[in-house]
């Protein structure tokens, strides 16, 4: 093995860990958005009602 090959494996492992963390963060964000969707809809309806004079 060359020195370059030895340096590649730790880098690949670091990238794999980083990618897994980014993917988990993306899944967490999607779960948060889905969980708060009903609240966002209530907020939208409230703002709409306020702008229409409370009707």
C-alpha positions in Angstrom: 0.0 0.0 0.0 1.1 3.5 -0.6 0.9 6.4 1.8 -1.8 7.9 -0.4 -4.0 4.8 0.0 -3.5 4.8 3.8 -4.7 8.4 3.9 -7.8 7.7 1.8 -9.5 5.2 4.2 -9.7 7.6 7.2 -11.0 10.3 4.9 -13.6 8.0 3.5 -14.7 7.0 7.1 -14.9 10.7 8.0 -17.0 11.4 4.9 -19.3 8.5 5.7 -19.8 9.7 9.2 -20.5 13.2 8.0 -22.9 12.0 5.4 -24.8 9.9 7.9 -25.1 12.9 10.2 -26.4 15.1 7.4 -28.9 12.4 6.4 -30.1 12.1 10.0 -30.4 15.9 10.2 -32.5 15.9 7.0 -34.8 13.2 8.4 -35.1 15.1 11.7 -36.1 18.3 9.7 -38.6 16.4 7.7 -40.1 14.9 10.8 -40.3 18.4 12.5 -42.0 19.9 9.4 -44.5 17.1 9.4 -45.2 17.3 13.1 -45.7 21.1 13.0 -47.8 21.1 9.8 -51.2 21.3 11.7 -49.9 24.3 13.7 -48.8 26.1 10.6 -52.2 25.5 9.1 -53.9 26.9 12.2 -51.6 29.9 12.1 -52.4 30.5 8.4 -56.1 30.3 9.1 -55.8 32.8 12.0 -53.8 35.3 9.9 -56.3 34.9 7.1 -59.2 35.6 9.5 -57.5 38.6 11.0 -56.9 40.1 7.6 -60.5 39.6 6.6 -61.8 41.5 9.5 -62.6 38.6 11.8 -65.1 37.0 9.5 
